[in-house]
Amino acid sequence: MGAWSLGVGAVGAALAGILLVNSSLTLPKVGKASLEYLADADLLSTADDGKVIKAKSLWEKNGAVIMAVRRPG
């Protein structure tokens, strides 16, 4: 009886671990960036030797949409 309950406990712990790792329960909740914050972002050019421009200037002239995603870690 002891080995059986130990096995059930191990399987239960493994299932609980799999559910916690693959869910967003442990991730912090983040807020959405405002348009003003995105417009004020500095963008580095990859073509013009690191020229810095404001993101707002892109969509004022060309209607460009920029998305940047930062992964934690």
C-alpha positions as CSV (number, residue, x, y, z in Angstrom):
1,M,0.0,0.0,0.0
2,G,2.9,2.4,0.8
3,A,4.5,2.0,-2.7
4,W,1.2,2.5,-4.4
5,S,0.5,5.8,-2.6
6,L,4.0,7.0,-3.2
7,G,3.6,6.3,-6.9
8,V,0.2,8.2,-7.0
9,G,1.8,11.1,-5.2
10,A,4.7,11.2,-7.6
11,V,2.4,11.2,-10.6
12,G,0.3,13.9,-9.0
13,A,3.3,16.0,-8.3
14,A,4.5,15.6,-11.9
15,L,1.1,16.6,-13.3
16,A,0.9,19.6,-11.1
17,G,4.4,20.6,-12.2
18,I,3.6,20.3,-15.8
19,L,0.4,22.4,-15.4
20,L,2.2,25.1,-13.5
21,V,5.1,25.3,-16.0
22,N,2.8,25.5,-19.0
23,S,0.3,28.0,-17.6
24,S,0.6,31.7,-17.1
25,L,-0.2,31.6,-13.4
26,T,3.3,32.3,-12.3
27,L,4.0,35.1,-14.9
28,P,3.6,38.7,-13.8
29,K,0.8,40.8,-15.3
30,V,2.1,43.6,-17.5
31,G,0.4,46.8,-18.7
32,K,0.0,47.8,-22.3
33,A,2.3,50.6,-23.7
34,S,0.5,53.9,-24.4
35,L,0.7,55.6,-27.8
36,E,2.7,58.5,-26.3
37,Y,5.2,56.1,-24.9
38,L,5.7,54.3,-28.2
39,A,5.9,57.6,-30.1
40,D,8.7,58.8,-27.9
41,A,10.8,55.6,-28.4
42,D,14.2,56.0,-29.9
43,L,14.9,53.7,-32.9
44,L,18.4,52.9,-34.1
45,S,18.9,52.6,-37.8
46,T,20.6,49.5,-39.1
47,A,21.5,51.2,-42.4
48,D,22.8,54.6,-41.5
49,D,25.6,53.8,-38.9
50,G,23.4,53.9,-35.8
51,K,21.4,57.0,-36.6
52,V,18.7,57.6,-33.9
53,I,15.2,58.7,-34.9
54,K,11.9,58.9,-33.0
55,A,9.3,56.3,-33.7
56,K,6.6,59.0,-34.2
57,S,8.4,60.3,-37.3
58,L,7.9,57.0,-39.1
59,W,4.2,56.9,-39.0
60,E,3.7,60.7,-39.5
61,K,5.4,60.5,-42.9
62,N,4.9,56.9,-44.1
63,G,2.2,55.3,-42.0
64,A,4.6,52.7,-40.8
65,V,3.7,50.3,-37.9
66,I,6.4,49.1,-35.6
67,M,6.1,46.3,-33.1
68,A,8.8,45.4,-30.6
69,V,8.6,42.5,-28.3
70,R,11.0,42.0,-25.4
71,R,11.1,38.5,-23.9
72,P,11.9,38.2,-20.3
73,G,15.3,36.7,-19.4
